[in-house]
Amino acid sequence: MRWFETRGPVYPEDNYVVARTEELSDFVSRLKKGRYVVLFAPRQTGKTTLFRNALSTLEDERDTYFPIHLNFEGYVDSDADTFYRSLGKEIRKEIRKVFQKRRENPSDRLNSYLANAQITEPVSMREFFENLGNLLGDQQFVMIIDEFDSIPRDTLRGFLHSFRQIYLSGRERCPHSISIVGVKNITQLNYDRSISPFNIQDEFKLPNFTLEQVQELFSQYTDEVGQPFTPETIEAIYKQTAGQPVLVNQLAQILTEEMDIPKNEPITMEHFSEAHVQLLRGRSTNIEHLVANIRRDRRFEALLMKIAAYDEGVDFNLDSDIINELATYGVIAEGADGMCEIINPIYQYRIIRVFKPIVNGLEREYLPEDNRTEFQDYLTPDGQIQMAALLDNFRDFIARVGFKILQVPDTPQEYVGQHLLFAYLEQFVQSVGGTMYLEVPTGRGRMDILILHRNQKYIVETKIWGGDRRYQSGKSQLAAYVRSEGTEAGYYVVFDHRNAPEPRVETETIDGLTIRSYVIPVIQERPSG
């Protein structure tokens, strides 16, 4: 039986695989046309699987194409001399492997040339390919280079200039097509900041899975095993992952392999909620990459929180080093309106947890002194959450602690309210045995917290004060979202950082739904004396 793969390339004989037919056809078409293609995308998005399938497709037309695959990962600590000498050996080895796979022998002239040719620097590399092209005859030489980011920095400029010269030499050239595959783009690698010597490239973008592709992936499992995913479960997986390939496969792996759900039962939203919490709070290579990357620079926190919290958003400007880097790591992307968006709700949840202090020093003050049952006070006898009372207490908590919120460690004052609300609700949920996760229906400008407890859903939206017009329109947005989630009430928490804030608590009926709104002042400075 096949399985959902999360650790590397996928193979149809072993794994459930999204065919990506259109993307593969587009990529192969560019190779056949002789394009010099750059394929840069975050790790674990399916790059390796795509180019392996492309190599296989070209190999099916062996009379026309001669494709090889190189990997530069081993060169990360090499010098130029070592790189070029090893590169020559690797190319010759890969050429011989293709002949062996085809059960053919190279011509005597080609065999003699491969035995004696050397690559020592950019000029000899160009000469090597020119001679190789003549010896291959009518076959077009295609080269795909994986992990290109690891190329030694002192070789980068000459290497790219050489291939630019080859590309501009005419239609009959060798290599006919080159694909450079990696995480960082050419501009980021070109450390001297001059105009890229490889500005003849054709950039190929590999998108995340669509909802239809996720449905296709899971239908393969159902057809083979007989166990269906309910439609709302598939939609929830897509919504939370935004189609990020490894996250889709990881949730599927948890649901089909780790949870021991009987195969004669469908996989439901209740099962999804359990798997979702496991992914949100557990460890995985993809999440560890995310966490490591956003910890590289403390400036990332301010930018990511601004994207999540402010209606006006942040322009997706790749000329900004910070935005460019976060986009490279697959943390943010450009929205339909040209603004930055955090790529999916799972990432946003983990980002909040990364920047949230482990201990904020105020945990003992979450509840009033006369509270003796802790958070159980906010449950009805039949286990329903009294959300209004819970948030009333949070409002009172912010007032009780006053200037102490300015002492929360490692937290920008601008976002301390949202960090505290997240921590407060997370502790409540853990105390009462519920689950909590984020939704990002607009992609930016708001943080919607969903709490699940005893099959009931509670929605809390939070943002930073941006004026009365945005405050009022936010209520209607929340009402529309509450309706789409099939609930009857929503809670709206807005943090007011103005010098003269206007605290509010309002309960209104909007389009037949109950919306309870809070405007909570956030203290600006410690009182003198």
Secondary structure by P-SEA (a helix, b strand, c coil): cbbbbccccccccccccccaaaaaaaaaaaaaaccbbbbbbcccccaaaaaaaaaaaaaaacccbbbbbbbccccccccaaaaaaaaaaaaaaaaaaaaaaacccccaaaaaaaaccccccaaaaaaaaaaaaaaaccbbbbbbbcccccccccaaaaaaaaaaaaaaccccccccbbbbbcccccccccccccccccccbbbbbbbcccaaaaaaaaaaaaaaccccccaaaaaaaaaaaccaaaaaaaaaaaacccccccccccccaaaaaaaaaaaaccccaaaaaaaaaaacccaaaaaaaaaaccccccccccccaaaaaaaaacccccccccccccccaaaaaaaaaaaccccccccccccccccccccccccccccccaaaaaaaaaaaaaaaaccccccccccccccaaaaaaaaaaaaaaaaacccccccccccccbbbbbbbcccbbbbbbbbccccaaaaaaaaaaaaaaaaaacccbbbbbbbbcccccccbbbbbbcccbbbbbbbbbbbcccccc
